[in-house]
Amino acid sequence: MMLLRGSMNDHHTNKIAVLIKKLSLEIDKLSNPILEPYDLTNSQFKILKYILMNSGCPIRQADIERYFSMTNPTVTGLVQTLERKGMIERRINPDDSRSKILCPTQKTLGMKDTLYGLGDELEGRLTGCLEPEEKQELLRLLNKLLHDKEN
């Protein structure tokens, strides 16, 4: 019985989708203790960092949904939580008064360098076992998979 179970695991470890899902769960496990002192989950952190990195452009909730391939209800919950925590605020879109844009608060802007540092730390821990050229190849392959799905 154990041999059969082992061969099933071998089969699963050769499946890209399974490995990507396992890696995603591993990223959450790795990031939670690092982000906990800042009262952030990995999903909240990703959205906050995206808003910070694009703070010169009006960011709408739909932009976040599209960029991260997340559903509207998921993003709505994350945005509402970040609003309650005083990390972001919704403002009238200067280009379209019918829509709202998401902006970092002063609190978040004051943490910008810290948040970027946390992102670098997380990526460093995740990819620390890779040589620089392996990391570049992984980025290239992941982007190829993602962009191929968009076409």
Secondary structure, DSSP 8 states (H G I E B T S, - for coil): -HHHHHHHHHHHHT-HHHHHHHHHHHHHHHHHHHHGGGT--HHHHHHHHHHHHTTTS---HHHHHHHHT--HHHHHHHHHHHHHTTSEEEEEETTEEEEEEEEE-HHHHHTHHHHHHHHHHHHHHHHTTS-HHHHHHHHHHHHHHHHHHH-
